[in-house]
Amino acid sequence: MVAAMDQLARLSPKSAQSSLFNIYQNTGESHELRCAAVFQLMKTNPSAQMLQRMAAFTEQDMSKQVNSAVKSAIESAAELKEPKLQEFAQKAKAAKKMLSPKTFGLQYSKNYLSSYAMKEENLGYIKDIKTIGSEDSILPKGIQYSLRSVLGGLEMEKDRFSAMTASVSDLLGLLENQFSTEESRRQEKNAKQSSNNNDSHSTKMIAQMFNIQREQAEQVEAQIFATIFGGNRLFAFDNHTVENIPRTLKAAAARLQNGQSFNYTKMYNSYVVNIGFPTAMGLPFQFSYKKTNLISVGGEMKLKTHPNVADVNEHQVPVPNSANVTVEAQLLYAGKAQSKISFITPYNQQRYIAGTNRYMQVNIPIKAAADIDVQNNQVAFKLEPLNKNKEEKLLIATQHPYTTIQNILNLIPAEKEQNTKDINVRKTKEWTETYGEHSTGVAMKVHYNGEGKAIDLSTVYKSMQDHDLTTALILSANNNAEIYRHRFIVSYDAQRSSAKAIRFYASYRDNEQNRLRNANNNNNDSNNSNNGPLEARASSAIPSSASRNGAEKRQEELLHKASSGIKDAAASVVEIMAEFEGNNNAQYVATAALSRSPADKNSKFLFFYHASPAQSSKFEMAVAATAQVPQLSEMNFMRSEKEDPAMQITAEAMWGENAQSGAQVSIKARLEQSEERKQYIANHPQAEQCRKQMEQRDNALPACRNITARANALDQYSFTVKYEKIPQRLMNATYQIYKLARYAGFPYNSENVVDVNNQANQLKLRVNFAEDHQSANVSIEAPHANAEFKNLPVPHMAKHILIINAQYDIDERMGYAALNGQYNPVCVADGSSAQTFDNKTYPLNLEKDSWYVLMTSAPKQRQNNKFDFKTQRNNNVTILVKQSGDNKKEVKVVLNNGEHVIDMQPTSNNDANAKIQVNKKEQRASKNNVNEVTDNQNQRIAQIYALPSGEVVVNMPQYGLVLNYDGSRVMVDANDRFRDAIRGLCGSFTGEKADDFITPRNCILREARDFVAAYSLSSNNKDNVNARLSNKEFCVPQKKVQFQQVINEKHTGRYVQRKGLNLQGIYSWFGFGSNKEDSNQSGNNDTNENNDRRNSRNENKNENSNENNSNNSGNRNSNENNSNESNNKNQHGSTIHRTKVVEQDNQLCFSAKPLSECNEGFRAENTAEKQMDFVCMTDGQQARQWKEQARKGEHISAIRRKNPNKTMAVEVPTKCIAA
């Protein structure tokens, strides 16, 4: 409902603003509703005061989702560029500095407002992207996108899209349930068999032992709203709709077996504008703009699957092993934009017109066939034109500016009048070229006739700087500096095309099954891994055959070569091939293979490309690259400081008609860490914090993990490139790239082309990042010149891409930056402390030899207690931890209700600090190889290996878990499937710290020691905790939605004037509000309905009609504000109560409670000294704002939410007399 208040917020902002702000302020409301209120509130042009209150409240609000929404909204609003939004932008800038300094990742709710304005053309756009974060998924449960274009001052909505669901996890799980594969059916069978296991530590038994009360899953509901083909479309569905998917797909498959014809045609106007203007001469002047679009799709489609989907009688759709699809279709899009300016002379009924017509047409007549082999990971496509012997115009783009004189009674289009004349701005150019005839055999004729200027590189670069991507996409047709005539046509030339069909092939394969089959043979602890860097030879990437028939052999060759020399390598190969069938077949094939291993420093990449054109010479390229990446400690910062994180990369490439005799390039690179960076890390505050934590036996808490990652980051890169037989065209292209870089970085660039004596056929490149990675120096040594770029600034995201870290791949580094460190959430049971998945740290004191539940699966309870084996099996995990000795811990992992049990115990040997048992069978953890542990069906249970520091890594990809264990602590890395679906010492995994201390009975504990005891398997601990769980002061019920009145009665028509009726007297008569102490409590969700009504009326009595007071009235929705204003401003006694402010040691201290003071006209006769609690904070903008509120006698509600940090003796009047 709140999310649909767009029009109300825009058309009647003052009516909506008060209610929306009240919803936002209600901290007892769900974060989804509060975020939606924030999004709509930003559309009501809130005052600077309201934005400042929202910004300041991010310091006290416990909801990360809401704080993230508020912060992103205000920060993005402060950067708006559209002229009409500058007042709003200035208000946001005034509030920006009051925001919480905390950063929130993309997984939290966001509101991104952006705009762009081109003042010269009077064009722009306003874009609004909103997301509502989920507790059970990293994906948002709500997303809204709105794009409004501004053309000549006229604002029009161009695109709008929104999607919402009650639960992302439930929706994806329900969708997954509608399909089945052989693997899922096997897992479901095993899950049903293992559900009868009686392991005392299984997830099922743990749930019974602790009486875990799982949340009830809500009915799946979702909706999608989109602007499609000029109309608004709403698609709403629930679980019944999703469960009907199998029936719908089977019916569709039955119809498609024999062929199904389809035809869809839609014509619509995306813009229609007619504006009339008066003129000094009295003649009617008119501007008109109209854009018409036509979309047409027609043809026939056939589908065959194996097994036949239409014949399977199941509640799920079996994913077929193979499928064949054939389509014959005619796809057409046409768009015509007509703009005219004109004036009319009524005396002779003539209209004088200057106009321009833009026309765009895309026509694709095609016949396609696809063969999909799911089992073998292969896809094949065949494309051919519907009319092989007919020339087809595929693309037409024209612009025609003209002038004409038209009789207003004439219905002939203006551009076809006999008086029409073309507008010419320069000499016409015309050319026709044919592309692809010699290379592919498919001839594409390109014809141009027009007056356009030639485009150079500097113009393109300047355009990229001046415009962003959105501008390029939506305003490209309107932001031309000039209007000129042109006609651009791309055609398929059937007469000159020797190829009549195109075939595409794509395949993927890896050595996964081979490694699992040979797991027992490979698990011997052989120390034969290659510790030295592998040699990169491009010739090794050249296969024995490049033909289509030799594809399987070629892939196997590259797979074997890529994995050779790497111990326990996980290798994969991808191939893409295009074949043009005709009189002279043309063939292009590209094959790439990658190999790496967690037990080996070396990794290898091979690439081969072969081109056999239809009528020109052949071409082939081979590339080989190797990298030596060290294995580093993850849970020992002191050791990581001594380790060398340097990396070495070698690469070689050769190409030509014969790759081995053509051009060659070799690259040697060394990436290392400078001494300045090492010193910077050693003196970093996080390093000092980590050292203190390590003294307390805590090695893997956030401070230590973060500084360890920083210590492994590299900042000095050196590249040496040697080349032979390089074509002149490539050298010229390389220089053009350098010119572009020089142009972009001109303020930082310097060159030397005079005294240069560098080695021929060699290029050296050095990159040195600053110790804080905020800037970089780049130097280039070429044979005939030296160049240098100094102090180049490094953007935030570019820093995470360019700064190499041996511990993290590029996707992990980017994910870390985007999600603020939550890309791979971890839970840690350390020496004396623990950390939850939501990054809450607390003291961990485990009773010796007693098991504790670190993490156990607790998914939502389905309707009628249904348990879905298919989707829940891989989530069925329990991890237990036990203190077995002084700074020693044991870990037990129970998978699928006891189907597999992994025991981890501390030990000491040359390889690892742990002894691992899987199903009571000891498994070796070695630094030299990866131990693949499989079940009796040859399916992986876990990968086990050791790091150089002795840490043991147990990787369970099927279950979405990775455990790091060193005998004293364990770190659990869990994927997205466990969000909001676990209980234990790892917390709730919802993204909010506030509810991490949740017990099996779904209430929140205050003390860490009670939380730890609540998950002890020891009977003594359980009995003590269970006896206290009924006490609400000991265990607060889990956060529930608490309602309050949000409608301001002034805007509902029920506002009663003070003179007309004494509402306060009536309320007092009925006994409401007689308790003065209650009226001074903060406006929480515990306030009863009657007090809400009374306060809303008191609030409205004091409202003024101006805008600021209207906004303030919407803000004063709590009893706390109303009662205190009444006490402070309207009280006529001798004493009043207000917050006392004391300035001390560059701090402002505020009394935790209002203190008595003598009112105006009175003085203190007697005083008493009292010890009072104060909240002290550094003198700053926030403190000065509170001081001003206290001076005015206003109550400062935020003080109640802060813990007092100082006690002072103050003089308080005990009696006040008239002055």
C-alpha positions, 0 to 999 in steps of 0.5 A: 500500500505504501509503495503504491503511494507514488501519485499521492506523494507527488500530487499532494505531498503535504497530505502524505508527508506526515503519515509517511514520516510517522511510519518511518519513525515507528521503530516497531514497524517492519523494515520493509514498510519503513523503507517504503515510507522513506522512498515515498517521503523523498518524493514529497520534497521534505524540508531541510529540518525533516531531512536533518532529523532523518539523518541524525536518527541514523545514529540511533536507529537499530535497523541497518536496512532503514539506515541504509535506505535513508543514507543512500537517499540523502547522499544521492539526492545531494548530487542531483543536477537537474535544475528543478531539483536544486532546492531539494539537493541543497536541503539534502546537502544540509543533512548529509553531514549528520548521517551515520559514518557507517557504510552499508553494502548493496544487500541492504535497502537502497534509494539511488536518485540521479539526474543529468542535465544538458543545459545547452540542449535543455535535455535531461533525465531523472532516475530513481532506483529503489531496493528493499533488502531481504533477511533470507537472501542477498537478493532484494525482496523489492526493486523499483526503477523509474526513469523520467526524461526531460525534453525541453523542460517537459518531464515525461515518464519513460520507463517504470519497473517494479517487482516485490515478493514476500520472501525471496528464499521461499519464492526461489525454493518454490520455483526450484520445486517445480523442476527436477533433475537426475541429481535432485531426484537422487538427492531426494531419495537419499534424504528420505532414507537418511531422515530415519537416522538416529544420530544423537547430534543430527539436525532433527535430534538437535531440533527436538532436544532444544525444542527449536521453534521454527518460523512459519513460512508465509504464503508465497506472493509476488508481483511484477509491474512494468511499462511494456510497449507503451502500456502498464502491465501488472503480473501478480502471482502466488504459490498456486500460480507457481505450482501450476507451472508444471501443468502449463509447461506440459500443455505448451510442450504438447502443443509445440510438438507438432508446431505452434504458430504465433503472431503478435502486432502492436502499434502505440504512441510513446509520445504525443505533444501539441503545444500552442504559443501566442505571438506578437503578430497574433498568428497562432504558433504551434509545436508538435512532437509525436513518436509512433512505434510498431512491433510485429513478431510472427512465425512458427515454433516446434519443440522436441525433448528427451524424455518428452516433457508432455508425457511425464505424469508428475507434479514436477517438470523433469529437466530434459537431457536434450531438446531440439527447437526450431523457429521460423520468425519475422521480427520487425520493429519500426519507429517514427518520430515527427517534430514540427514548429509552425505558424498559421495565417488564418486569412489564407488558411496556410500553415508554414512548417519547419520539421524533421522526421526520424525513422528507424526500422529493424527487420530480422527474417530468420530461421533458427534451429537449436540442439541442447545437450544438457548431459554433455554441456553442449549447445548447437545453433543453426541460423539461416535467412527465411529467403536465401535468394532475396535481398533483405534490408535489416536496418534502416535509419533516416532523418529528413529535415524539411520546410513546407507550406500546407493548406490547413484543410489538406489531409496529405502529410506535410512532408509530401506536399509539393511545396516541401523543400529539403534542408541542407547544411553541407555537401552530401556524402554517399558511399556503399561498402560490402562487409563479410564477403571474403571473411565469412561468406555472408555479404552485408551491404552498408549504404550511407547518404547524408551530410554527417561529419566524420567522427574522430577519437577525441570527439568520442572521448569528450562525448563520453566525459560529458554524457553518462550511459543513461544519457547515451541510451535515452537522449541520443535521438534528441541531443544532436548539436545539429539536425542534418539529413542522412540515410543509413541502410544495412542489407543482406546481399543474397547474390554476393553471399556464398554462405547460406547458413551459420552454425554455432557450437558451444561446449564445456567440460571439466575433469571433476568426475575423473578426479572423484573417480580417482580420489582414493588413488590421489589421496596419498601424501606425495610431495611431488607438487611443483613449487617452482613457476611453470614455463609458459609456452604458447606452442603448448596451446596449439592442438593437433586439429582445428576442425569441427570433427576434432572438437572433442579431441582438441578439448581433451588435449587442452584440458590435459595440457592445462592440468599438467604440472599442477598437483590435484588440478581442477581444470575446465575448458570452454569452446565456441565455434562458428561455421558458415556453410556455403560453396567455401565453408568458413570456420572460426573456433576459439578454445580456452582452458584454465587449471588451478589447485588449492594445494599448488601455487601454480595455475595455468591458462591456455587459449587457441584461436583458429580462423579459416575465412571463406576467401582470404588467408587463414589466421591462428593465435596461441596464448599460454600464461602461468601464475605462481600464487603463494598460499597464505595464512588466513587466521594468523596475522603475526605469521602473515607479516613474515610471509612473502605474498609476491606473485609471478606471472609469465605469458607468451602469445604467437599469431599469424597465418602459421602461429609458430612462425608468426609474431611473438610476444612474451611477458614476465611480470612480478607483483610484490609488496613494497617496504613502505606498504609493510611498514604502513600495515605494521603501524595500522590501528587495526594491526595494533587491535589485532595484536591485542586480540591475539594476546587474548587468544583471538586470531580470527575476529574481524580486526585480524581478518581485515588486517591479514587481508590488507597485509597480503595486498600487493602494490608494486608491479613490474612488467617486461614485454618482448616482441618480434615480428609485430605488424605495423598496424598493431604497433600503430594501434598501441600508440593510439591507445597510449595517446588516448591515455595521455589525453585522459591523464594529461595533468599527470603525464610527462614524457622524454623523447630526447635522451632515450637509449632503451633496448629495441623490441622491448617494453617495460611497465612499472606500476607503484601504488601509494601505501594507502592505495589511493593513488599510483605512479605509472612509468613506461619505457619504450624503445624510443620514448619514456613516459610517466604518470604521477599521482594518478588517483585510483577510484574506489572500485578500481582499487579493488580490481587493480590491487591484486591479493593472493587470498582473493580472486577478482570477483571476491574483491569486487563483492567485498567492496560492493557488499561491505565485507559481507560477500563471504559472511563468516562465523568464528568460534575463537579462543575467547570470543565469537563472531556471528555471521552478521558481524556481532562479536561477544565473549565465548566461555565454553564449559569444558568437554561440553558440546555447544551448537555453533550452527544448526539448520532451522528453515521456515516451517512449511504449511501443514508441517511439510518438509521438502527433501529436495530443497532442504537436503543440502541445508540440513547441517549441524556444526557443534563445537567443544572446548577440549582443553586449554585453548583447544577446541573440537568440531563436529559437522553432521550432514543430512541428519547423520548421513555423513559426520565429520570430526575435527580434533586438535593435533600436531604434526608436520602438515596440519594442526588437526586430525580429520575423520569422515564417518569415523574414517581418518582422512589426511590433511596435507599441504601437498595434495587435496583429499577428495572424500566421496561417498559410496555413489562417488559423490563428493562429501568434502575437500580436505587440505592444509595451508602452510600455516597448519590450518586445515580447510574442509570445503563442502561445496554441495552443502555451501560450507567452508570450514577453516580449523587450526585446533584452537578455533574454527571459522565457518564460511556459509553461502546465501542459502543459510540466511535466516535459516539457522540457529546457534552461536553463529546468530540468526544470519539475517543481516541485523545484529540486533536479533543475533542473540536469538534462542531456540524459542525465538526470543532475544537474550541480553547477555552473551553468557546466557546466549552461549548457555542456551545452546549447550548440550549439557543438561545443567546449562539447559535446565538453568537457561530454560528456567529463566526463559519465561522471564521477559526481563531475561529473554525479550520476545523476538521483534514483532510489528507494533502498530501506532496511529500514523494518520494526521487528523488535520488531513482527514477532515476530523480536525477540531478547533480548540475553541469549539471543544475542550478535548483534554477535559473530555479525556480527563473525564473518562480517565484517559491520560491521568497518569502524568508519568506515562505522558512523559515516556517516549513515543514508543510502540508501547503507547496505548491507542487512547494516548495516541489519539489524545496526543494527535489532537494536542499536536494539531491544536498547536499547529500553524498553517505554514509549511515548516510547522506543517512538517513539524506537526507530522514529526511530533507523533510521539507522546514524548514530544507532545507531553514535554512541549506541553510541560515546558511551554504551557506550565505556569508553576514555579519549576520546570524540567529541562535537559541540563547541559554541562561543558567539560573538557571539549565535550558537551554533557547532557543529563540523561533525564530532565532536571528541575529548574526554576521557571521564569520569574522565580529563583531557587531558595534551597538547593541540593546536590545530586549525583546524576547520569550524563551522556557526554559527547565530543563538541560537534554539529550534533552536540550543538544541535542538542544544546540548542534544543535544550536551551529552548526547553525541548525534550531530546528523545535521542538521549534516552537511547544512549547509555550514560557514560559519566556521573556528575554532581549537580545543584538541583533546586528543592524550592523556588520562590518568586524573584 
